[in-house]
């Protein structure tokens, strides 16, 4: 019997018993595999309801409708063919990121391709307004420095300031180009850590007796995402960030992310071109921030009585941002950041000099960390005094709050830990920017987060067997030494306090040495078998 006749018979006889339904499906599949007869012409008489040709045509249509559609991959996952050698070489040679050998960090934050005509048009139209609001001279930044001196960072301020204002706008084709989008995100990635470190140093010196908890509340109240749109408007920059919208009428989720990205990127550009003193000037002059404002005061809490002395320079008066920004250590200073060291290490630490920890454990800790570093001092007494202060600072790094905090609130590692958190964030951000020239800011932020997880910081300290030297209070020592849920956060705190001490005593280069040579934060060194 022909397949078409079999299909007709199967459909005309109605439903089959359950035992024969499987064969019916097989028959229909065979019948549907054949090409259906052509539809009848309009002039022919209408077909009966049980016509074989009509039934076959309906089966073919049904099979065509239920067949799964082939899913194509999204366009962003389609791999492009690699560039040939000539085009790749030309792209690298024309990239502004490879134009500065003397300033590798600034060079890594320049756009990955030369600016287009649309970029130059925006700069000609709006850049003067931004520079005037921030208090910069209106002349092009390329005229700064001596002639063609590319070693002057300020010469590149116009380009970085342009990138800082190019937050992603889906309706604007210019901000979606790769070199603009990536350049802006790399700047805000750096700027957030610059701001955190700037306020950390400022508040530690302004409030020498305060614990880090209230300081973090002050910082959040000043530069939290809710407050940033207010500062953008105070500096008259809201028309550049939101050219087509009224800032006061926008809802939070539309207002805060662009304002935050521009604010962070702006200070990333200022830090790269002018350094930290200019960051303070723009914060407190151009944006008008007031650390004594009622809105940024910490919540009331029970304060521990602080009966210990502070350094003489903090007793006279409360330091202002001008004092912090204008401070330059003398040439023969003991430390890279003397006043920050005095703000974190109380003078009374000298009472611990010569104790059992100083005699037994300090030499082992200093040997593991590679201290003291060789320094070229004119006077040998300066070297000796620095090494004594370094030993006392190391003992403070290992002094857990459970030991002396309730009687002497500043005799613990908390203030050094606060500095260490911020400086290791900034050092790692700079490292990632110089290492991954093509990476956008969001990818770098995720990489940064994964590398500096608290559990890893404590693990690197324990790998060096330094956690045995932490000084706990007698009442909690057994619990901390035998309970990893208590021990691991304390080892993380010690790790960060060591970075804070290294920054105060030797500066940022020593923090890099500790992070990437001693503790190997990137985990690239070979492991001992």
C-alpha positions as a printed Julia matrix, in Angstrom:
529×3 Matrix{Float64}:
   0.0    0.0    0.0
   1.31   3.48  -0.87
   2.37   5.76   2.01
  -0.31   8.33   1.19
  -3.04   5.66   1.32
  -1.71   4.39   4.65
  -1.83   7.89   6.12
  -5.36   8.42   4.82
  -6.52   5.13   6.31
  -4.86   5.9    9.67
  -6.5    9.3    9.96
  -9.92   8.26   8.68
 -10.36   5.35  11.1
 -10.1    7.6   14.18
  -8.05   6.97  17.36
  -6.3    3.66  17.72
  -5.88   1.51  20.83
  -2.98   2.34  23.14
  -0.98  -0.67  21.95
  -1.04   0.56  18.33
  -0.4    4.3   18.87
   3.35   3.88  18.5
   2.97   2.41  15.0
   0.6    5.24  14.08
   3.22   7.83  14.94
   5.73   5.94  12.81
   3.37   5.93   9.86
   2.75   9.64  10.14
   6.49  10.33  10.26
   7.0    8.32   7.09
   4.16  10.12   5.39
   5.39  13.53   6.47
   8.82  12.88   5.0
   7.36  13.0    1.49
   6.8   16.25  -0.3
   3.14  17.28   0.16
   0.98  17.75  -2.93
   0.65  21.3   -4.2
  -2.31  23.34  -2.9
  -5.41  23.32  -5.11
  -5.91  26.15  -7.56
  -8.66  28.7   -6.74
 -10.75  27.56  -9.74
 -10.89  23.89  -8.6
 -13.83  22.72  -6.41
 -13.2   22.7   -2.62
 -11.64  19.56  -1.21
 -13.59  17.36   1.21
 -12.64  17.45   4.88
 -11.05  13.99   4.75
  -9.1   14.49   1.5
  -5.67  12.73   1.61
  -3.89  15.61  -0.1
  -5.34  18.12   2.36
  -4.35  15.98   5.34
  -0.81  15.56   4.04
  -0.51  19.3    3.51
  -1.62  19.98   7.1
   0.89  17.45   8.42
   3.69  19.15   6.51
   2.68  22.55   7.89
   2.51  21.19  11.44
   5.95  19.6   11.14
   7.38  22.84   9.8
   5.9   24.81  12.73
   7.12  22.59  15.57
  10.67  22.02  14.35
  13.08  23.7   16.79
  14.67  26.89  15.53
  18.42  26.95  15.31
  19.84  29.32  17.96
  22.58  31.59  16.73
  25.2   32.83  19.22
  25.0   36.47  20.33
  27.06  38.83  18.23
  29.42  39.68  21.07
  30.6   36.07  21.3
  31.38  35.71  17.6
  35.16  35.48  17.34
  36.77  37.92  14.96
  39.75  36.86  12.88
  43.04  38.0   14.4
  44.76  41.06  13.0
  47.61  40.4   10.63
  51.09  41.39  11.77
  51.17  44.65   9.84
  47.86  45.95  11.17
  48.68  44.8   14.7
  52.04  46.58  14.59
  50.4   49.74  13.3
  47.8   49.63  16.05
  50.45  49.37  18.74
  52.64  52.07  17.24
  49.74  54.52  16.94
  48.4   53.83  20.45
  48.96  56.73  22.89
  49.36  54.14  25.68
  52.84  53.28  24.41
  53.98  56.86  23.87
  55.39  57.6   27.35
  58.3   55.6   28.72
  58.96  57.9   31.68
  55.37  57.72  33.01
  54.16  54.12  32.71
  51.08  54.51  34.95
  49.83  57.64  33.21
  50.6   56.12  29.83
  48.5   53.05  30.66
  45.47  55.28  31.35
  45.62  57.17  28.05
  43.14  56.12  25.34
  44.08  53.0   23.4
  43.61  54.81  20.06
  44.09  58.43  18.95
  41.14  60.71  19.61
  38.7   61.15  16.73
  37.19  64.33  15.3
  34.07  63.82  17.43
  36.23  63.64  20.56
  38.05  66.85  19.62
  34.74  68.58  18.98
  33.52  67.77  22.49
  36.79  69.0   23.97
  36.59  72.29  22.08
  33.01  72.84  23.19
  32.92  71.72  26.84
  36.45  71.32  28.23
  36.89  75.0   29.09
  33.75  74.88  31.24
  35.08  71.86  33.16
  38.51  73.41  33.71
  37.01  76.67  34.89
  34.76  74.88  37.4
  37.73  72.95  38.78
  40.0   76.0   38.98
  42.52  75.18  36.24
  44.0   77.58  33.67
  42.07  77.62  30.41
  45.15  77.28  28.19
  45.62  73.88  26.5
  47.56  71.49  28.7
  49.92  70.66  25.8
  51.56  74.04  26.36
  52.7   73.1   29.88
  56.22  71.92  30.5
  59.34  72.61  28.46
  58.7   72.3   24.74
  58.14  68.65  23.76
  58.87  67.34  27.22
  56.68  64.22  27.5
  57.98  63.67  31.03
  55.6   66.38  32.31
  52.4   64.6   33.41
  50.29  67.77  33.28
  50.66  67.91  29.49
  48.14  65.07  29.19
  45.52  66.56  31.5
  43.15  67.66  28.71
  42.9   64.14  27.29
  42.36  62.52  30.7
  39.84  65.2   31.72
  37.92  64.52  28.53
  37.86  60.78  29.27
  36.71  61.44  32.84
  33.44  63.0   31.62
  32.61  60.3   29.06
  30.38  58.05  31.13
  28.54  55.45  29.05
  25.47  56.96  27.38
  23.58  54.44  25.25
  22.16  57.22  23.08
  25.6   58.66  22.25
  27.73  56.93  19.65
  30.9   58.73  20.76
  30.91  57.34  24.32
  30.38  53.79  23.02
  33.61  53.69  21.05
  36.13  51.35  22.59
  38.95  53.77  23.35
  36.58  56.23  25.09
  34.55  53.65  27.0
  37.6   51.72  28.18
  39.61  54.86  28.97
  36.83  56.24  31.16
  36.32  53.0   33.08
  40.07  52.63  33.73
  40.15  56.13  35.21
  37.26  55.53  37.61
  38.83  52.21  38.61
  41.94  54.1   39.75
  40.11  57.14  41.14
  38.07  55.3   43.75
  41.22  54.06  45.52
  42.88  57.48  45.24
  39.95  59.04  47.08
  39.94  56.38  49.78
  43.66  56.81  50.47
  43.41  60.63  50.44
  40.66  60.7   53.06
  42.37  57.98  55.1
  45.58  60.02  55.42
  43.65  63.24  56.06
  41.41  61.91  58.83
  44.2   59.97  60.55
  46.18  63.2   60.9
  43.17  65.39  61.69
  41.79  63.1   64.41
  44.89  61.52  66.04
  42.93  59.89  68.87
  39.99  58.52  66.88
  39.58  54.86  65.95
  39.12  53.91  62.27
  35.41  53.08  62.69
  34.2   56.7   62.94
  36.63  57.69  60.18
  35.08  55.21  57.77
  31.67  56.7   58.56
  32.97  60.19  57.79
  34.4   59.05  54.47
  31.18  57.29  53.48
  29.11  60.36  54.34
  31.37  62.59  52.24
  31.91  60.47  49.12
  29.24  57.78  49.32
  27.18  57.3   46.18
  24.24  59.21  47.66
  26.35  62.3   48.33
  28.27  62.44  45.04
  25.47  64.05  42.91
  25.35  66.86  45.48
  29.07  67.56  45.01
  28.76  67.38  41.23
  26.11  70.09  41.36
  28.06  72.15  43.92
  30.97  72.36  41.48
  28.61  73.29  38.57
  29.54  70.16  36.64
  26.02  68.69  36.43
  25.42  70.19  32.99
  28.4   68.25  31.64
  27.4   64.99  33.28
  23.66  65.26  32.54
  23.37  67.62  29.53
  19.74  66.71  28.76
  18.29  66.03  32.22
  17.45  67.97  35.35
  19.6   66.5   38.12
  17.07  67.25  40.86
  14.22  65.5   39.07
  16.09  62.3   38.16
  15.5   59.13  40.14
  18.38  57.68  42.15
  19.22  54.74  39.91
  19.57  57.08  36.91
  21.42  59.81  38.79
  23.94  58.08  41.03
  25.88  55.66  38.74
  26.92  58.28  36.13
  27.75  60.84  38.82
  29.84  58.3   40.73
  31.73  57.18  37.62
  32.55  60.75  36.58
  33.55  61.75  40.13
  35.93  58.81  40.51
  37.4   59.2   37.03
  37.95  62.9   37.63
  40.17  62.24  40.63
  41.96  59.46  38.8
  42.93  62.0   36.13
  43.94  64.66  38.7
  46.08  62.16  40.64
  47.89  61.01  37.51
  48.69  64.54  36.32
  49.21  66.55  39.52
  49.52  64.16  42.46
  47.81  63.89  45.84
  48.08  67.56  46.95
  45.94  68.63  44.01
  43.38  65.95  44.93
  42.96  67.69  48.29
  42.62  71.11  46.69
  39.88  70.02  44.3
  38.02  68.13  47.04
  37.92  70.98  49.53
  38.03  74.04  47.24
  36.3   73.16  43.99
  33.73  70.81  45.53
  33.56  72.62  48.85
  33.64  69.6   51.16
  33.55  70.37  54.87
  34.76  67.6   57.23
  33.01  69.34  60.16
  29.6   69.46  58.46
  26.76  68.02  60.51
  25.81  65.55  57.76
  29.16  63.73  57.82
  29.62  63.25  61.56
  29.88  59.65  62.84
  27.15  58.2   64.99
  27.54  58.53  68.74
  29.23  55.58  70.39
  30.84  54.76  73.69
  34.35  56.15  73.55
  37.2   54.48  75.36
  39.16  56.92  77.5
  42.48  57.75  75.83
  45.01  58.75  78.48
  48.1   58.4   76.26
  50.03  61.2   74.63
  49.91  62.1   70.96
  52.75  63.59  68.98
  53.5   67.27  69.65
  52.43  68.43  66.18
  48.89  67.12  66.8
  48.5   68.66  70.26
  48.73  72.29  69.21
  45.73  72.43  66.89
  43.55  70.38  64.6
  45.18  70.02  61.18
  43.4   71.34  58.08
  43.5   70.03  54.54
  46.01  72.76  53.63
  48.38  71.4   56.28
  48.07  67.87  54.9
  48.35  68.9   51.23
  51.25  71.33  51.69
  53.33  69.11  53.98
  56.7   68.1   52.57
  59.03  66.0   54.74
  62.51  67.49  55.22
  65.39  65.94  53.27
  66.85  64.17  56.33
  63.49  62.91  57.66
  63.39  59.52  59.32
  60.43  58.29  57.25
  58.82  58.74  53.86
  55.64  59.97  55.61
  56.76  61.17  59.05
  53.53  62.8   60.2
  51.41  59.85  59.1
  53.76  57.56  61.05
  53.35  59.73  64.16
  49.57  59.66  63.71
  49.52  55.85  63.63
  52.29  54.88  66.07
  51.81  56.59  69.46
  54.89  57.98  71.22
  54.24  55.68  74.2
  55.27  52.64  72.13
  58.81  53.25  73.41
  57.78  51.64  76.69
  57.71  48.29  74.8
  61.29  48.64  73.63
  63.43  45.79  74.87
  60.56  43.53  75.97
  60.48  39.79  75.28
  58.75  40.15  71.88
  61.28  42.78  70.84
  64.15  40.54  71.83
  62.87  37.15  70.58
  60.45  37.74  67.7
  61.36  41.06  66.11
  64.62  39.77  64.49
  62.72  36.84  62.93
  59.96  39.08  61.59
  62.44  41.6   60.18
  64.45  38.82  58.55
  61.34  37.39  56.86
  60.23  40.83  55.6
  63.73  41.85  54.48
  64.11  44.69  56.99
  65.82  47.03  57.52
  66.23  48.29  53.97
  69.56  49.9   53.04
  69.25  53.7   53.09
  71.73  56.42  52.15
  71.69  58.62  55.24
  74.22  61.35  55.84
  74.21  60.76  59.58
  74.48  57.22  61.03
  72.26  58.2   63.97
  69.35  58.72  61.56
  69.64  55.13  60.33
  69.77  53.82  63.89
  66.75  55.87  64.96
  64.75  54.71  61.94
  65.49  51.06  62.66
  64.39  51.51  66.29
  61.11  53.13  65.21
  60.64  50.43  62.58
  60.96  47.72  65.24
  58.4   49.46  67.45
  56.06  49.85  64.48
  56.37  46.15  63.69
  55.51  45.29  67.28
  52.43  47.51  66.96
  51.48  45.65  63.75
  51.36  42.39  65.71
  49.58  43.88  68.73
  46.02  42.53  68.61
  43.25  44.8   70.03
  42.47  42.21  72.71
  45.78  42.97  74.44
  45.75  46.65  75.43
  42.93  48.4   73.58
  40.47  48.77  76.46
  43.03  50.52  78.67
  45.04  52.21  75.88
  42.87  52.5   72.72
  45.69  53.39  70.33
  48.05  50.59  71.39
  46.8   48.19  68.74
  47.15  47.66  65.02
  43.86  49.29  63.94
  45.17  52.6   62.58
  48.04  50.98  60.68
  45.6   48.41  59.34
  43.38  51.22  58.0
  46.32  52.76  56.11
  47.43  49.35  54.86
  44.03  48.51  53.38
  43.97  51.7   51.34
  47.56  51.66  50.15
  47.45  48.01  49.08
  44.24  48.74  47.14
  45.95  51.59  45.29
  49.19  49.69  44.66
  47.31  46.69  43.24
  45.16  48.99  41.06
  48.26  50.63  39.61
  49.83  47.24  38.99
  46.79  45.93  37.12
  46.48  49.08  34.99
  50.08  48.81  33.83
  49.87  45.06  33.31
  46.57  44.89  31.35
  46.58  47.77  28.86
  43.51  46.6   26.95
  41.32  45.66  29.91
  38.25  47.76  30.73
  37.69  49.05  34.24
  34.98  46.56  35.23
  37.22  43.61  34.4
  40.06  45.18  36.36
  37.76  45.8   39.34
  36.75  42.14  39.44
  40.39  41.04  39.09
  41.35  43.45  41.87
  38.62  42.11  44.15
  39.68  38.5   43.61
  43.37  39.19  44.25
  42.84  41.17  47.47
  40.24  39.05  49.21
  40.72  39.14  52.98
  41.11  35.37  53.17
  44.06  35.51  50.74
  45.79  38.34  52.63
  45.75  36.33  55.83
  46.81  33.17  54.01
  49.94  34.83  52.61
  50.93  35.93  56.11
  50.4   32.4   57.46
  52.42  30.95  54.57
  55.39  32.93  55.9
  54.66  31.56  59.42
  54.33  35.07  60.81
  51.01  34.42  62.55
  52.85  32.76  65.44
  54.14  36.19  66.53
  50.76  37.9   66.98
  50.31  39.21  70.55
  46.83  38.34  71.87
  45.28  39.1   75.24
  45.7   36.32  77.77
  41.94  35.77  78.07
  41.45  35.07  74.34
  44.79  33.62  73.29
  43.69  29.98  73.27
  40.52  30.76  71.36
  42.34  32.72  68.64
  45.14  30.22  68.22
  42.87  27.17  67.89
  39.82  28.61  66.12
  40.47  29.48  62.51
  37.29  31.6   62.28
  38.82  33.93  64.84
  42.45  33.53  63.77
  42.12  34.14  60.04
  40.61  37.67  60.26
  43.3   38.64  62.76
  46.05  37.46  60.41
  44.46  39.54  57.63
  44.58  42.6   59.9
  48.26  42.03  60.68
  49.05  41.63  56.99
  47.41  44.96  56.15
  49.02  46.7   59.12
  52.45  45.63  57.84
  51.65  47.29  54.5
  50.57  50.43  56.32
  53.81  50.55  58.29
  55.87  49.98  55.12
  54.09  52.92  53.46
  54.7   55.23  56.42
  58.38  54.31  56.85
  59.69  53.61  53.33
  56.9   54.75  51.0
  54.95  53.13  48.22
  57.91  51.26  46.62
  58.32  49.13  49.73
  54.62  48.23  49.69
  55.12  46.98  46.12
  58.12  44.96  47.25
  56.19  43.33  50.08
  53.11  42.6   48.0
  54.73  41.23  44.86
  58.11  39.91  46.03
  57.74  38.85  49.66
  54.08  37.78  49.91
  53.53  37.18  46.18
  49.97  38.48  45.96
  49.72  37.59  42.28
  50.86  34.0   42.96
  53.34  33.93  40.09
  56.45  32.8   41.96
  57.33  29.09  41.97
  56.31  27.22  45.09
  58.75  25.26  47.23
  58.32  21.52  46.8
